Amino acid sequence: MREDAFKNWLYQKYQQNTANSRWSNCRTVETYEGDLDNHFNVDRCNHLIQKLTYSTQDARENKPPRHRIPIKGDIRNGTATLKQAVSLYVDFRSGMEPIKVSDDDSFHKAVLRKIKKPKQEWPEWERPSNDDLYELVKLTAKFAKFLNPEIIKKLVEDNNRNWAIWRAHFKIQGINPDIYLWHGSPCAFPGVRRYSGSKEIAFFRKHTELEGEKIPDAFQLDDNDFPKHLWSFTFRGKPFPKYGPKGYALAHLADHKDHKNRMYKEFNVIDDSDITPVYGLYTAPTNTVFLPTSLIRPSDFSPLIRKILIEKANDLYGGFCRILPPNIKIPEETSSKWHFSNFDWGEPVGETKNIDFFLKYRRERMIGFLSY
């Protein structure tokens, strides 16, 4: 970064304190994301500015920021400040004349108050009909990738062997074992769940500590690696390496998180006296499927498609395990047209040749969790 020249440029635009803050923001960005001049020379900082974009929707869904810069306080406001600073550096490098900004903007606010904004609403656009959704389900079914049932069966058999001792350790450490290990549970990593909320995200990224030190209802938090380890061992013989099959993304079928959990709306609950998130579904391979990214993750936005996919999963694996806890049932389909068997599904994928390597890896991880 051309520090001195940039600072002088800022002094023409802002008062000293504000100019120093924007200059300092840019130095902070450089510490974690690299030299701003290099970013400018490559793409005028466009990629960096995209990483520094954090929307209201991102904040509402507690998504982690795309950048690596630690933020103290509100992630959205902090990220927006850094983005503004980098945008100013782009203006500086582009040779734009600094426009003087008054720290006292009361005049501008007074003018805006006098402008009466017309009330406007979003237009009502046509939404897909049931016939359109039916065609989408046909397309989704054709490309959906489920794991070979023999792989899942060996995992469940190993769960059954360890069921009693693992549950005992969970109880000793104050974790409800039922949310991971029910009879016939296909959970691949009991005790591991996805982080939820800004505090847990900050803890996972080692920016802060958790109150009370222990993670609630889990041994370890994760950012979506653990559900993919079995898939990675199946095809590569190794743990998940932070990238998956080209053009495909892993999708969860039934909700497993505390935040915005749709499970108790989409399934029949036999006993709702103790409604808790079923964290075991997070790493259960029976609750995941690889779908083409070009389909824009239809399972995320359509409960109908989620239901058909989970019916197919239950058809594949339900003969030897419970893909959902005993108190949660898949609603029966009232229309024969939408029964999963009416769609053409691809063959399940993967061979069992690497399952022993996975079980050894899992055993080592579980020993570490249980001895924590």
Protein Blocks (a to p, Z undefined) as FASTA:
>chain_A
ZZklmmmmmmmmmcfklmmmmmmmmmmmmmmnopfklmmmmnoommmmmmmpccfklmmn
opacfbfcdcehjfklmmmmmmmmmmmmmmmmnopacddddfblmlmmmmmmmpccdddd
ddddddddfklmmmmmmmmmmmpccddfklmmmmmmmmmmmmmmmmmmmmmnopafklmm
cghiabfbghiacdedjklmmmmnopaccehhiaghiabdcehlmmmmmmmmmmnopace
hiacehiacddfbdcbfbhpaklmmpccfblmbccddfklmmmmklgccddfklopmllm
mmklmmmmmmmmmmmmmmmpcfbdfkbccdddfbfklpmklpccdddeddfklmmmmmmm
mmmmmmmmmmZZ
